[in-house]
Amino acid sequence: MNFELSNEVKAIQKEARRFALKEVQPRVEEEHFKRDLVEKMGNLGFFGCAFPLKYGGSDLGFVAHAVICEEISRVDSGLRSLFNLQGMTVPYTIMEWGSSDARQHYVQELVLGKKIGCTCFSEPNVGSDIASIETQIEDKGDYFLLNGSKTWISNGTVADIAVVYATHDPTLKHRGLCAVVVETDQPGWQTRETPKLGDKSSPIAEIHLKDIRAPRENLLGQWGGGFNVAMTALDRGRISVASGAVGISQACIDCCVDYANTRIQFGRPIAEYQLVKGNISEMVTLTEAARLLVRYGTWLNDQNRPFTREIAIAKYFAGEVAAKVSGLAMEIHGGMGYSLELPVQRYYRDAKLYQIGEGTANIMRILIADDALGLKKANRQRLHVPSEFRDL
Ligand SMILES: Cc1cc2nc3c(=O)[nH]c(=O)nc-3n(C[C@H](O)[C@H](O)[C@H](O)COP(=O)(O)OP(=O)(O)OC[C@H]3O[C@@H](n4cnc5c(N)ncnc54)[C@H](O)[C@@H]3O)c2cc1C
C-alpha cells in the first residue's frame, strides 16, 4: 500500500492552496458567482486533471482532482461546486458518452473554463428518484426537442452548456431516460435564481425549458440509455463532492486550532481544557478517516477499477463528518461561532449541502446496504466507453 501522493499531485495541491489563499480568500465574503476565477482556475489546469491532453487536460488523474477540490473547499465550498461541473460531471460525461462531434465541441471549452456547464437532473417532483424525471424529450428527426422544468441547478443562471436528463416516455421509468447536451442561449431557456442557506458563490436556478433544441449528435449514450449515463456522472460527481466535504472539515479544524489556542477563559487558553481537546481530537480523527475513504474511492477510479460502492461510502461518511465537525467548530467558538464576523458559521451552513447533493445520505445508505445484503451489487459495469476514447 502506498498512501503517498505523487510529486506531480503534491505540486498541484500546493498550487491550489496558494491560489485559494491569494485569489479566493480575499473575496470569499462576496456572495456571487465569479466568472474571472473560473477562467483563472481553467488556465491553471485545475479542472483538467482527469482529462487527456487532447481535451485540454493534464492526465494527472482523479486523485489530483480530489486534492484540488479539497483545497478550494477549505477556503470556499461554493467555488468547489464548480469542480463538479467544469471538471467532472459535465465534461467527463460528454467525453465518456458523447459523439465525437460533442466531445470536440464542448469538452475542452469546459475544462479550460471558457464555457460554464451545468447538470440538470432535479425537478419540482423529482429529486432522489431520477427514473421519474418528467421533462420530455422528443425525437424530431434532425434534432431533439425538450420541454419541462428543472430545479436546484448549480450554475443554472450562468451556464452556457447543460447536460439535461429527460424522458421520451415516462411510463418506461429509467428505461425512458435520455441525456442530451443543450446550449442555453435559446429563448426557451428561462432561469430564476433560488435563494439558499449556504454555498453563496455558487448560483442555483430553477429552469423552464420551452421548445429547447439539441442537435442529434448531442445525445449522450443511447436513446433511452440516459439512466446509465446518469449513474456514471453521479459516481464521478461524488468524488468532487466528498472531497469538498473533507475540505470544509479541514477548514473547521484550522480555525478551531487558532481559536482554542488564543481564547482565554478561567485564566488559560481553552485549548488546555480536556473537553475542548476531546472535540478537537474527534474533529481530526473523523476528518482523517473521511480523507482516506475519499482518496481510496478516487484511487480505484484512477486504476480503472469499479468504485461506485467505495465512493458512495466515502461521500456518505465525508458528508456526515462535515456536518458533525462544523457543529463542533461552532461549539468551540462559543458565541463567536454565531457571529457573522468569523467564517465558522459559513462552514456550518455550507457543510449541510454535503448530506444532500449528488445523492442524499439516505440514498448512499441504501446503495451501501443493498450491496452488503446482496440485494443489488453496487459495482456493476455500466460504462460503454466510446472506442475513440478507449484508444486515448
Ligand atoms: C445547493 C444544491 C445544489 C444542487 N445542485 C444540483 C444540480 O446542479 N443539479 C441537479 O440536478 N440537482 C441539484 N441539486 C438537487 C439535489 O440533487 C437534490 O436536492 C437531491 O438529490 C435530493 O432530492 P430532493 O431534494 O428532491 O429530496 P427528496 O428526494 O424529495 O428526498 C427528501 C428526503 O427523503 C429521503 N428519501 C427519498 N427517497 C428515499 C428512500 N427511497 N428511502 C429513504 N429516504 C428517502 C431523502 O434522503 C431526503 O432526506 C442541488 C441541491 C442543492 C441543495
The ligand as an ORCA input file, in Angstrom:
! r2SCAN-3c Opt
* xyz 0 1
  C     -27.182     23.576     -3.148
  C     -27.755     22.494     -4.006
  C     -27.234     22.302     -5.282
  C     -27.806     21.355     -6.133
  N     -27.328     21.232     -7.410
  C     -27.970     20.407     -8.275
  C     -27.595     20.355     -9.657
  O     -26.640     21.026    -10.089
  N     -28.302     19.559    -10.490
  C     -29.344     18.811    -10.055
  O     -29.949     18.132    -10.870
  N     -29.731     18.834     -8.750
  C     -29.073     19.602     -7.861
  N     -29.455     19.645     -6.542
  C     -30.573     18.842     -6.111
  C     -30.133     17.631     -5.294
  O     -29.512     16.708     -6.137
  C     -31.387     17.084     -4.628
  O     -31.780     18.016     -3.634
  C     -31.148     15.727     -4.004
  O     -30.937     14.750     -4.997
  C     -32.345     15.276     -3.165
  O     -33.534     15.451     -3.838
  P     -34.752     16.242     -3.150
  O     -34.224     17.496     -2.600
  O     -35.864     16.305     -4.099
  O     -35.138     15.334     -1.931
  P     -36.101     14.070     -1.957
  O     -35.629     13.075     -2.948
  O     -37.513     14.518     -2.040
  O     -35.817     13.475     -0.509
  C     -36.323     14.083      0.691
  C     -35.844     13.244      1.855
  O     -36.361     11.906      1.700
  C     -35.300     10.977      1.678
  N     -35.625      9.876      0.745
  C     -36.031      9.975     -0.541
  N     -36.219      8.749     -1.062
  C     -35.916      7.868     -0.064
  C     -35.903      6.444      0.035
  N     -36.218      5.658     -1.020
  N     -35.535      5.895      1.199
  C     -35.187      6.666      2.263
  N     -35.187      8.018      2.242
  C     -35.533      8.607      1.080
  C     -34.067     11.756      1.227
  O     -32.871     11.135      1.640
  C     -34.323     13.095      1.909
  O     -33.879     13.031      3.222
  C     -28.880     20.559     -5.665
  C     -29.364     20.718     -4.381
  C     -28.821     21.678     -3.552
  C     -29.386     21.849     -2.176
*
